[in-house]
Amino acid sequence: MTTAKSSTWGVARSQHISRTLRHDLAVPLLLVLFVLTLVVCATIGSVPMSPGFVAGMPFRKLGVIASSAADAQNDAVLLAIRAPRLVLGMLIGSTLALSGVALQGLFRNALADPALLGISSGSALGAVASIVFGAHVIHVLSASVMPFVLPFAAFAGAMVSMVAIERMARFEGRTSITMLLLAGIAVNALCQAAMGFCVYMANDAQLRTITFWNLGSLGGATWTTVLSAAPFLSVPLLVLPRCARSLDAILLGEAEAGHLGVSVERTKRIVFMLVALGVGASVASAGIIGFVGLVVPHLLRLALGPKHRILMPATALAGATLLLIADAVARTIVSPAELPLGLVTAAIGTPFFLALLVRERRSLA
């Protein structure tokens, strides 16, 4: 009996040590992977560059390292073209992944995702409506606020769709996951119909811009785009991790979380608003990019467990890494042309989503 108890204690202790090491090393390892991915992606393009050249760019700008005329030209390509694209991809990937993990924790369901719930479609509708009809109202605004009109419209569309979905899924103070998904499908279909009307009313130039939002791409990234989107994308990245303890409590159930002193409804409102803000800014900057908020959080939840204090920063780093890799594939696989980024993430995410559905079906059988 003593030997059996000792063996059980030893197995439990080794599992605890393994889990602790996994948690302690997850974020540093993902940070190293993200930095390596960032450097490698900066070297990829029509003008090839070595990792050493990319890493030495700040020192050449400061005059620490001497540079030739060719180096100056390559630095200009790196700073003006690749750097804003990489920064925007990093911000969008981390924001979408963090939004996905927050929604999955809030609804206690691995299928919760901004795209699947119709939030991305609502955001795209706001952006498309501002493209088609914004010219009628934008002339009354000052030049200083004009760059923020489209992100604000995308955020408003995401927020309206999020509130509509949540209200339809709530009955007698509780949110039904099944109703949530069905409401998301309905709102998604309604937004698609409204975007179809906008497409019908658009001219040729507006149609080309609308196609960009539907397929998703980082090809239009400039420092102006980054500076206009960064405030909207940074707020969810900074504030959502502060909801980690509340989300951990909600995993036990809304009633149990309330008994632990968590304001469930307040947490929901905060998460909804931050997700709408992040998704709206992402869609406004790069169009609809699906499955990042579904694939990354679920894989890391399986690997690291449900504790959001570790899961949220790890998911943000992994989401940024995945989107940088997907963008590198999008701009090189059919070079010199460029594949839409949304197609690459869909090609990665759809098989995973189908496998997830099969897994859920087996668990319910």
KEKE-3310 file (N, C-alpha, C; in steps of 0.2 Angstrom, whole numbers, plus 5000, padded with zeros to 4 digits):
npx = (5004:5010:5020:5012:5006:5017:5022:5011:5011:5024:5022:5012:5019:5029:5022:5017:5029:5033:5022:5023:5036:5033:5024:5032:5042:5035:5031:5044:5050:5041:5043:5056:5054:5046:5054:5064:5056:5052:5064:5068:5057:5058:5069:5064:5058:5057:5069:5082:5088:5101:5100:5109:5111:5098:5097:5107:5103:5098:5110:5117:5109:5111:5124:5134:5139:5147:5140:5136:5131:5122:5118:5111:5100:5094:5091:5081:5071:5068:5064:5053:5045:5044:5045:5034:5024:5027:5026:5012:5006:5011:5004:4990:4989:4992:4982:4970:4972:4972:4959:4952:4955:4950:4936:4934:4937:4927:4915:4917:4919:4927:4924:4921:4924:4930:4927:4919:4908:4902:4907:4918:4912:4902:4911:4918:4907:4904:4916:4915:4904:4908:4917:4909:4899:4904:4910:4900:4899:4911:4917:4914:4922:4937:4954:4963:4956:4952:4959:4955:4942:4938:4943:4935:4922:4923:4925:4913:4904:4908:4905:4891:4886:4891:4884:4871:4872:4875:4864:4853:4857:4855:4845:4834:4844:4855:4868:4866:4876:4874:4864:4871:4880:4871:4865:4876:4879:4867:4868:4880:4876:4866:4875:4883:4873:4870:4882:4883:4873:4880:4891:4884:4880:4892:4906:4919:4932:4929:4925:4936:4943:4934:4935:4948:4946:4938:4946:4957:4973:4990:4996:4994:5000:5007:5017:5008:4996:4999:5001:4988:4981:4987:4984:4970:4972:4981:4975:4966:4976:4983:4974:4965:4973:4972:4960:4962:4961:4947:4942:4947:4939:4926:4927:4923:4910:4896:4888:4896:4908:4902:4900:4913:4916:4917:4912:4902:4894:4900:4913:4910:4905:4916:4925:4918:4918:4932:4936:4928:4933:4947:4945:4938:4948:4957:4951:4948:4961:4967:4958:4947:4953:4953:4951:4963:4960:4954:4962:4975:4972:4966:4975:4985:4979:4976:4990:4995:4985:4971:4974:4973:4982:4994:4991:4986:4997:5005:4997:4995:5009:5010:5000:5004:5016:5011:5004:5013:5021:5011:5009:5022:5021:5011:5016:5026:5023:5017:5025:5030:5017:5005:4997:4981:4980:4970:4966:4977:4977:4964:4966:4975:4967:4955:4955:4959:4948:4938:4944:4942:4928:4925:4931:4924:4912:4914:4916:4903:4896)
npy = (4994:5006:5007:5009:5021:5029:5028:5033:5046:5050:5050:5060:5071:5072:5075:5087:5094:5094:5101:5113:5117:5118:5129:5139:5140:5142:5155:5162:5154:5155:5169:5169:5162:5170:5182:5177:5173:5185:5191:5183:5184:5197:5196:5191:5193:5203:5209:5201:5199:5197:5189:5195:5207:5213:5213:5222:5234:5245:5249:5254:5265:5273:5276:5268:5257:5257:5261:5257:5263:5254:5247:5258:5259:5246:5247:5257:5250:5241:5248:5257:5248:5234:5234:5242:5233:5221:5225:5229:5216:5209:5216:5214:5200:5196:5202:5197:5183:5184:5190:5179:5169:5175:5176:5162:5158:5165:5161:5147:5138:5130:5133:5146:5161:5176:5177:5167:5170:5180:5193:5198:5200:5209:5220:5221:5225:5238:5244:5243:5250:5263:5265:5266:5275:5284:5296:5305:5311:5313:5325:5335:5333:5336:5337:5330:5320:5311:5300:5291:5288:5276:5265:5268:5266:5252:5247:5251:5243:5231:5231:5233:5221:5212:5215:5213:5199:5194:5198:5191:5178:5177:5172:5173:5178:5170:5164:5155:5143:5136:5145:5156:5153:5150:5163:5170:5165:5169:5183:5185:5181:5191:5203:5200:5201:5214:5219:5215:5224:5236:5233:5233:5246:5252:5261:5257:5260:5259:5246:5239:5242:5236:5223:5220:5221:5210:5199:5200:5206:5212:5220:5233:5240:5254:5266:5276:5269:5260:5268:5274:5263:5257:5263:5258:5244:5242:5244:5232:5223:5227:5228:5216:5205:5208:5204:5190:5183:5184:5177:5165:5161:5161:5150:5140:5141:5153:5156:5151:5159:5171:5169:5169:5182:5188:5200:5195:5200:5212:5209:5202:5213:5221:5213:5210:5223:5226:5216:5219:5231:5228:5218:5226:5236:5228:5222:5234:5238:5227:5219:5205:5192:5176:5163:5164:5168:5156:5144:5146:5149:5137:5127:5131:5130:5117:5113:5120:5121:5128:5140:5157:5167:5162:5158:5169:5179:5169:5166:5178:5180:5168:5170:5182:5177:5166:5174:5182:5172:5166:5178:5179:5167:5171:5181:5176:5163:5164:5172:5184:5189:5192:5182:5183:5186:5182:5170:5161:5160:5154:5142:5136:5136:5130:5115:5112:5117:5108:5096:5099:5099:5086:5080:5086:5080:5066:5067:5070:5060)
npz = (5000:5004:4995:4983:4986:4986:4973:4966:4971:4966:4952:4951:4955:4946:4934:4938:4939:4926:4920:4926:4921:4907:4907:4912:4902:4891:4886:4885:4875:4864:4862:4858:4846:4839:4837:4829:4818:4814:4810:4799:4790:4787:4778:4767:4750:4735:4734:4740:4757:4769:4786:4794:4789:4790:4804:4807:4803:4811:4817:4806:4803:4814:4812:4817:4810:4795:4779:4762:4746:4740:4752:4758:4749:4751:4764:4763:4756:4766:4777:4772:4765:4769:4784:4789:4785:4792:4805:4806:4803:4814:4824:4821:4820:4833:4840:4834:4838:4852:4854:4850:4860:4871:4869:4868:4881:4888:4883:4885:4875:4862:4849:4848:4839:4832:4818:4815:4823:4817:4819:4812:4800:4802:4805:4793:4785:4791:4787:4772:4770:4774:4764:4752:4755:4762:4756:4755:4768:4773:4769:4778:4789:4798:4791:4800:4807:4797:4793:4803:4801:4793:4801:4813:4808:4805:4818:4824:4816:4820:4834:4834:4828:4837:4849:4845:4842:4855:4862:4856:4859:4872:4886:4899:4907:4904:4893:4878:4870:4858:4853:4851:4841:4831:4830:4826:4813:4807:4808:4801:4788:4786:4786:4775:4765:4766:4762:4749:4744:4745:4737:4725:4723:4722:4713:4700:4706:4719:4720:4718:4730:4739:4736:4741:4755:4757:4754:4761:4765:4768:4759:4757:4767:4776:4784:4788:4789:4799:4810:4811:4814:4825:4838:4840:4840:4850:4862:4865:4866:4877:4888:4888:4893:4907:4911:4914:4926:4929:4918:4920:4931:4926:4918:4927:4927:4926:4937:4948:4946:4949:4963:4967:4967:4955:4943:4931:4920:4919:4915:4903:4895:4894:4888:4876:4870:4869:4860:4849:4846:4843:4832:4823:4820:4814:4803:4796:4793:4786:4780:4780:4789:4792:4805:4812:4825:4829:4827:4833:4848:4852:4849:4858:4870:4871:4873:4884:4894:4903:4909:4909:4912:4908:4895:4888:4885:4878:4867:4860:4856:4848:4838:4832:4826:4818:4808:4802:4796:4787:4779:4773:4765:4757:4749:4742:4737:4724:4718:4705:4708:4721:4733:4741:4758:4767:4760:4762:4776:4778:4771:4780:4791:4789:4787:4800:4807:4803:4808:4821:4822:4820:4831:4841:4838:4841:4854:4859:4855)
capx = (5000:5014:5023:5007:5005:5023:5022:5006:5014:5029:5019:5009:5024:5033:5017:5017:5035:5032:5017:5026:5041:5029:5021:5038:5046:5031:5031:5051:5051:5037:5046:5062:5052:5043:5059:5067:5052:5052:5070:5068:5052:5061:5074:5061:5055:5060:5076:5084:5093:5103:5098:5114:5110:5092:5099:5112:5100:5098:5117:5119:5106:5115:5131:5139:5142:5147:5135:5137:5125:5118:5115:5106:5094:5091:5088:5075:5066:5067:5060:5047:5040:5044:5044:5027:5020:5028:5023:5005:5005:5012:4999:4984:4990:4992:4975:4965:4973:4970:4952:4949:4956:4946:4930:4933:4936:4921:4909:4918:4918:4933:4922:4920:4929:4927:4925:4913:4902:4899:4910:4922:4907:4900:4916:4918:4901:4906:4922:4913:4899:4911:4920:4904:4894:4908:4911:4895:4899:4918:4920:4913:4927:4944:4959:4966:4952:4950:4962:4952:4935:4936:4943:4929:4916:4924:4923:4905:4900:4909:4901:4884:4885:4893:4879:4865:4873:4874:4857:4849:4859:4854:4838:4834:4851:4861:4870:4866:4882:4870:4860:4877:4883:4866:4864:4882:4877:4862:4871:4885:4872:4863:4880:4884:4868:4871:4888:4881:4870:4885:4894:4879:4880:4899:4909:4924:4937:4927:4924:4943:4945:4930:4938:4954:4943:4935:4951:4962:4980:4994:5000:4993:5003:5011:5017:5002:4991:5001:5000:4981:4978:4990:4980:4965:4975:4985:4971:4965:4982:4985:4969:4962:4976:4970:4954:4964:4958:4940:4940:4948:4934:4921:4927:4920:4903:4895:4886:4902:4912:4899:4901:4920:4917:4918:4906:4902:4891:4905:4918:4907:4905:4923:4928:4915:4920:4939:4936:4925:4938:4952:4943:4936:4954:4961:4947:4949:4968:4970:4952:4945:4958:4949:4954:4969:4957:4952:4967:4980:4970:4964:4981:4989:4975:4978:4997:4997:4980:4966:4975:4973:4988:5000:4988:4985:5003:5007:4993:4997:5015:5009:4996:5009:5021:5008:5002:5019:5023:5006:5010:5027:5019:5006:5019:5031:5022:5015:5029:5030:5011:5004:4991:4978:4982:4964:4966:4982:4974:4958:4969:4978:4962:4949:4956:4959:4942:4935:4946:4939:4921:4925:4933:4918:4906:4915:4915:4896:4892)
capy = (5000:5012:5008:5011:5028:5033:5028:5038:5053:5052:5051:5066:5076:5072:5078:5094:5098:5094:5106:5120:5119:5120:5135:5144:5140:5143:5162:5164:5150:5158:5175:5168:5160:5176:5186:5173:5173:5192:5193:5179:5187:5203:5195:5188:5198:5203:5211:5197:5202:5192:5190:5199:5214:5215:5215:5228:5241:5251:5252:5258:5271:5277:5278:5264:5253:5261:5258:5259:5266:5248:5246:5263:5257:5241:5250:5261:5245:5238:5253:5259:5243:5228:5236:5243:5227:5217:5228:5228:5209:5207:5218:5211:5193:5195:5205:5192:5177:5186:5190:5172:5166:5178:5173:5155:5157:5168:5156:5141:5134:5130:5135:5153:5165:5182:5176:5162:5173:5186:5199:5200:5202:5216:5225:5222:5229:5245:5247:5244:5256:5269:5266:5267:5280:5289:5302:5310:5314:5314:5331:5339:5332:5339:5332:5326:5314:5307:5293:5287:5286:5269:5261:5269:5263:5245:5246:5252:5238:5225:5232:5232:5214:5208:5216:5209:5192:5192:5199:5185:5172:5177:5170:5173:5179:5165:5164:5148:5143:5135:5151:5160:5151:5151:5170:5172:5163:5174:5190:5184:5181:5198:5207:5198:5203:5221:5221:5214:5230:5241:5232:5235:5254:5255:5262:5253:5261:5256:5239:5236:5242:5231:5216:5220:5219:5203:5194:5201:5207:5217:5223:5241:5243:5259:5269:5279:5264:5257:5273:5275:5257:5255:5264:5253:5237:5241:5244:5225:5219:5229:5227:5209:5201:5210:5200:5183:5180:5184:5172:5158:5160:5160:5143:5136:5143:5160:5156:5150:5165:5176:5167:5171:5189:5191:5203:5192:5204:5218:5206:5201:5220:5223:5208:5212:5230:5226:5211:5223:5236:5225:5215:5232:5239:5223:5222:5241:5239:5222:5215:5199:5187:5171:5157:5165:5168:5149:5139:5147:5148:5131:5123:5132:5128:5110:5112:5124:5121:5133:5146:5162:5171:5160:5157:5175:5181:5164:5166:5184:5179:5163:5173:5186:5172:5163:5179:5184:5166:5166:5183:5177:5163:5174:5186:5172:5157:5165:5178:5191:5191:5191:5178:5186:5183:5178:5163:5157:5158:5149:5135:5133:5135:5125:5108:5112:5117:5102:5091:5100:5097:5078:5078:5087:5075:5060:5068:5071:5053)
capz = (5000:5005:4989:4978:4987:4984:4966:4963:4972:4962:4945:4951:4956:4939:4930:4941:4937:4918:4918:4928:4916:4901:4908:4913:4896:4885:4883:4882:4869:4859:4861:4853:4839:4836:4835:4823:4812:4812:4806:4793:4786:4784:4773:4761:4746:4728:4736:4745:4762:4774:4793:4797:4786:4794:4811:4807:4800:4816:4818:4800:4803:4819:4810:4821:4805:4789:4774:4755:4742:4740:4758:4759:4745:4754:4770:4762:4755:4772:4781:4769:4762:4773:4791:4791:4784:4797:4811:4805:4803:4821:4828:4819:4822:4840:4842:4832:4842:4859:4854:4850:4867:4876:4867:4870:4888:4890:4881:4887:4869:4857:4842:4848:4835:4829:4811:4815:4826:4813:4821:4807:4794:4804:4804:4786:4783:4792:4782:4766:4770:4774:4757:4747:4756:4766:4753:4756:4774:4775:4767:4783:4794:4797:4789:4805:4809:4791:4793:4808:4799:4791:4807:4817:4805:4806:4825:4825:4813:4824:4840:4833:4827:4843:4854:4842:4843:4862:4864:4853:4862:4879:4888:4906:4910:4902:4886:4875:4865:4852:4850:4850:4835:4826:4829:4822:4806:4804:4807:4796:4782:4785:4784:4768:4760:4766:4758:4742:4742:4744:4730:4719:4723:4722:4707:4699:4711:4726:4720:4719:4737:4743:4735:4746:4762:4757:4753:4766:4763:4771:4754:4757:4774:4776:4791:4790:4791:4805:4815:4812:4817:4831:4845:4841:4841:4856:4868:4867:4868:4884:4893:4888:4898:4914:4912:4914:4932:4928:4913:4924:4936:4922:4916:4932:4927:4928:4944:4952:4945:4953:4970:4968:4967:4948:4939:4925:4915:4917:4911:4896:4892:4893:4883:4869:4867:4867:4854:4843:4844:4839:4826:4819:4818:4810:4796:4793:4791:4782:4778:4784:4790:4796:4808:4817:4832:4831:4827:4838:4855:4853:4850:4864:4876:4872:4875:4890:4898:4902:4913:4905:4914:4903:4889:4884:4881:4873:4861:4857:4852:4842:4833:4828:4822:4812:4803:4799:4792:4782:4775:4769:4760:4753:4745:4739:4734:4717:4716:4708:4711:4728:4735:4747:4765:4769:4757:4766:4783:4777:4769:4786:4797:4787:4789:4807:4810:4801:4813:4828:4822:4821:4838:4845:4837:4844:4862:4860:4853)
cpx = (5004:5018:5019:5006:5011:5023:5017:5008:5019:5027:5016:5014:5028:5028:5017:5023:5035:5028:5020:5032:5038:5027:5027:5041:5042:5032:5038:5052:5047:5040:5052:5059:5049:5048:5063:5063:5052:5058:5070:5063:5054:5066:5070:5057:5059:5067:5078:5089:5095:5100:5102:5113:5103:5094:5103:5109:5100:5105:5119:5115:5109:5122:5136:5143:5142:5143:5137:5131:5120:5114:5110:5100:5091:5088:5081:5070:5064:5062:5054:5042:5039:5042:5037:5022:5021:5025:5015:5003:5006:5006:4992:4984:4989:4985:4970:4965:4970:4962:4949:4950:4951:4938:4929:4933:4929:4915:4910:4917:4924:4931:4921:4926:4926:4924:4918:4907:4899:4902:4914:4917:4904:4905:4917:4913:4902:4911:4919:4908:4902:4915:4915:4901:4898:4909:4906:4895:4906:4921:4919:4918:4934:4949:4962:4963:4950:4953:4959:4944:4933:4938:4937:4923:4917:4922:4916:4902:4902:4905:4894:4882:4886:4887:4873:4866:4872:4867:4852:4851:4857:4847:4838:4840:4856:4862:4870:4872:4879:4867:4866:4879:4878:4865:4870:4881:4872:4864:4876:4881:4869:4869:4882:4879:4869:4877:4887:4877:4875:4889:4890:4879:4887:4901:4915:4930:4935:4926:4931:4945:4941:4933:4944:4951:4941:4940:4956:4969:4983:4998:4999:4996:5008:5012:5011:4996:4993:4999:4992:4978:4981:4986:4974:4967:4978:4981:4969:4971:4985:4980:4966:4966:4974:4963:4955:4960:4950:4938:4942:4942:4928:4921:4924:4912:4901:4892:4892:4907:4909:4900:4908:4921:4918:4912:4906:4900:4896:4910:4916:4907:4912:4926:4925:4917:4927:4939:4933:4930:4944:4951:4941:4943:4958:4957:4948:4956:4970:4964:4951:4950:4955:4954:4960:4966:4954:4957:4972:4978:4969:4970:4985:4985:4976:4985:4998:4991:4976:4968:4977:4979:4994:4997:4988:4991:5006:5004:4994:5003:5014:5005:5000:5013:5017:5006:5008:5021:5018:5007:5016:5026:5015:5010:5025:5029:5020:5019:5030:5023:5010:4997:4988:4979:4976:4964:4971:4979:4968:4961:4972:4972:4957:4950:4956:4952:4937:4937:4943:4932:4921:4927:4927:4912:4908:4914:4908:4893:4892)
cpy = (5006:5013:5011:5019:5032:5033:5033:5045:5055:5053:5058:5072:5077:5076:5085:5098:5099:5100:5113:5122:5121:5127:5140:5145:5142:5150:5164:5160:5153:5165:5174:5166:5166:5181:5183:5174:5180:5194:5189:5182:5193:5202:5193:5193:5198:5205:5207:5200:5196:5194:5195:5206:5217:5217:5221:5234:5246:5254:5256:5265:5276:5279:5273:5260:5257:5257:5261:5261:5260:5247:5251:5262:5252:5243:5254:5256:5242:5242:5255:5254:5237:5229:5237:5237:5222:5219:5227:5221:5207:5210:5215:5203:5192:5197:5200:5186:5179:5187:5183:5168:5169:5176:5166:5154:5160:5164:5149:5136:5135:5133:5143:5157:5171:5182:5172:5165:5179:5193:5202:5203:5209:5221:5226:5226:5237:5248:5248:5249:5262:5270:5268:5274:5286:5296:5307:5314:5316:5321:5336:5338:5335:5334:5328:5320:5309:5300:5288:5285:5279:5264:5262:5266:5255:5243:5246:5246:5231:5225:5230:5225:5210:5209:5212:5202:5190:5193:5193:5179:5171:5176:5169:5173:5175:5165:5157:5148:5141:5141:5156:5159:5152:5159:5173:5171:5168:5181:5190:5185:5188:5203:5206:5201:5211:5223:5220:5220:5235:5240:5234:5242:5257:5256:5257:5253:5258:5249:5235:5236:5237:5224:5215:5218:5212:5198:5194:5201:5212:5221:5231:5244:5248:5262:5273:5274:5261:5262:5274:5269:5255:5257:5259:5246:5236:5241:5237:5222:5221:5227:5220:5205:5202:5206:5192:5180:5179:5178:5165:5156:5158:5153:5138:5136:5150:5160:5155:5156:5170:5175:5169:5178:5192:5194:5200:5196:5210:5215:5205:5208:5222:5219:5210:5218:5229:5221:5215:5228:5233:5222:5221:5235:5234:5223:5229:5241:5233:5218:5209:5194:5182:5166:5158:5165:5161:5144:5140:5146:5141:5126:5124:5130:5121:5109:5115:5123:5127:5140:5152:5167:5169:5160:5163:5178:5176:5165:5172:5183:5174:5166:5178:5182:5169:5168:5181:5178:5166:5172:5182:5172:5166:5178:5182:5166:5158:5171:5178:5193:5190:5187:5182:5182:5179:5171:5159:5155:5153:5142:5132:5131:5130:5118:5107:5112:5111:5096:5092:5098:5090:5076:5080:5082:5069:5061:5068:5064:5049)
cpz = (5000:4998:4983:4979:4985:4977:4963:4965:4968:4955:4945:4952:4949:4934:4932:4938:4929:4916:4920:4923:4909:4902:4909:4906:4890:4882:4881:4876:4863:4857:4856:4846:4835:4833:4829:4817:4809:4807:4799:4788:4783:4779:4767:4757:4739:4729:4741:4750:4767:4781:4796:4795:4789:4801:4812:4805:4805:4817:4812:4801:4809:4818:4814:4816:4799:4783:4767:4752:4742:4746:4760:4755:4748:4760:4769:4760:4762:4777:4778:4767:4767:4781:4793:4790:4789:4804:4811:4806:4810:4825:4827:4821:4829:4843:4840:4837:4849:4859:4854:4857:4872:4875:4869:4877:4891:4889:4883:4881:4864:4851:4842:4844:4832:4822:4811:4818:4823:4814:4815:4801:4796:4803:4797:4783:4784:4788:4775:4765:4770:4767:4752:4748:4760:4763:4754:4763:4776:4774:4773:4789:4792:4794:4794:4807:4803:4791:4798:4806:4798:4797:4812:4815:4806:4813:4826:4822:4818:4831:4839:4832:4833:4848:4851:4843:4850:4864:4862:4856:4869:4881:4895:4909:4909:4895:4883:4870:4858:4849:4848:4843:4829:4825:4825:4815:4803:4803:4802:4789:4780:4783:4777:4763:4760:4762:4751:4740:4741:4738:4724:4718:4722:4714:4706:4704:4717:4726:4721:4726:4741:4742:4740:4753:4762:4757:4759:4763:4767:4766:4754:4764:4772:4783:4793:4792:4798:4811:4816:4815:4824:4838:4846:4843:4847:4862:4870:4869:4875:4889:4893:4893:4906:4916:4913:4920:4931:4923:4916:4928:4932:4919:4920:4931:4929:4935:4949:4952:4949:4961:4972:4968:4960:4945:4932:4919:4914:4913:4904:4892:4890:4887:4876:4866:4865:4860:4848:4841:4840:4833:4821:4816:4813:4803:4793:4790:4785:4779:4782:4783:4795:4800:4812:4824:4834:4832:4833:4845:4856:4854:4856:4870:4877:4875:4882:4895:4898:4906:4909:4906:4909:4896:4884:4881:4876:4867:4857:4853:4846:4837:4829:4823:4816:4807:4799:4794:4786:4777:4770:4764:4755:4747:4741:4735:4726:4715:4708:4710:4718:4730:4741:4753:4768:4766:4760:4772:4783:4775:4775:4791:4795:4789:4797:4810:4809:4806:4819:4828:4823:4828:4842:4844:4840:4852:4864:4859:4859)
residu = (MET:THR:THR:ALA:LYS:SER:SER:THR:TRP:GLY:VAL:ALA:ARG:SER:GLN:HIS:ILE:SER:ARG:THR:LEU:ARG:HIS:ASP:LEU:ALA:VAL:PRO:LEU:LEU:LEU:VAL:LEU:PHE:VAL:LEU:THR:LEU:VAL:VAL:CYS:ALA:THR:ILE:GLY:SER:VAL:PRO:MET:SER:PRO:GLY:PHE:VAL:ALA:GLY:MET:PRO:PHE:ARG:LYS:LEU:GLY:VAL:ILE:ALA:SER:SER:ALA:ALA:ASP:ALA:GLN:ASN:ASP:ALA:VAL:LEU:LEU:ALA:ILE:ARG:ALA:PRO:ARG:LEU:VAL:LEU:GLY:MET:LEU:ILE:GLY:SER:THR:LEU:ALA:LEU:SER:GLY:VAL:ALA:LEU:GLN:GLY:LEU:PHE:ARG:ASN:ALA:LEU:ALA:ASP:PRO:ALA:LEU:LEU:GLY:ILE:SER:SER:GLY:SER:ALA:LEU:GLY:ALA:VAL:ALA:SER:ILE:VAL:PHE:GLY:ALA:HIS:VAL:ILE:HIS:VAL:LEU:SER:ALA:SER:VAL:MET:PRO:PHE:VAL:LEU:PRO:PHE:ALA:ALA:PHE:ALA:GLY:ALA:MET:VAL:SER:MET:VAL:ALA:ILE:GLU:ARG:MET:ALA:ARG:PHE:GLU:GLY:ARG:THR:SER:ILE:THR:MET:LEU:LEU:LEU:ALA:GLY:ILE:ALA:VAL:ASN:ALA:LEU:CYS:GLN:ALA:ALA:MET:GLY:PHE:CYS:VAL:TYR:MET:ALA:ASN:ASP:ALA:GLN:LEU:ARG:THR:ILE:THR:PHE:TRP:ASN:LEU:GLY:SER:LEU:GLY:GLY:ALA:THR:TRP:THR:THR:VAL:LEU:SER:ALA:ALA:PRO:PHE:LEU:SER:VAL:PRO:LEU:LEU:VAL:LEU:PRO:ARG:CYS:ALA:ARG:SER:LEU:ASP:ALA:ILE:LEU:LEU:GLY:GLU:ALA:GLU:ALA:GLY:HIS:LEU:GLY:VAL:SER:VAL:GLU:ARG:THR:LYS:ARG:ILE:VAL:PHE:MET:LEU:VAL:ALA:LEU:GLY:VAL:GLY:ALA:SER:VAL:ALA:SER:ALA:GLY:ILE:ILE:GLY:PHE:VAL:GLY:LEU:VAL:VAL:PRO:HIS:LEU:LEU:ARG:LEU:ALA:LEU:GLY:PRO:LYS:HIS:ARG:ILE:LEU:MET:PRO:ALA:THR:ALA:LEU:ALA:GLY:ALA:THR:LEU:LEU:LEU:ILE:ALA:ASP:ALA:VAL:ALA:ARG:THR:ILE:VAL:SER:PRO:ALA:GLU:LEU:PRO:LEU:GLY:LEU:VAL:THR:ALA:ALA:ILE:GLY:THR:PRO:PHE:PHE:LEU:ALA:LEU:LEU:VAL:ARG:GLU:ARG:ARG:SER:LEU:ALA)
# end
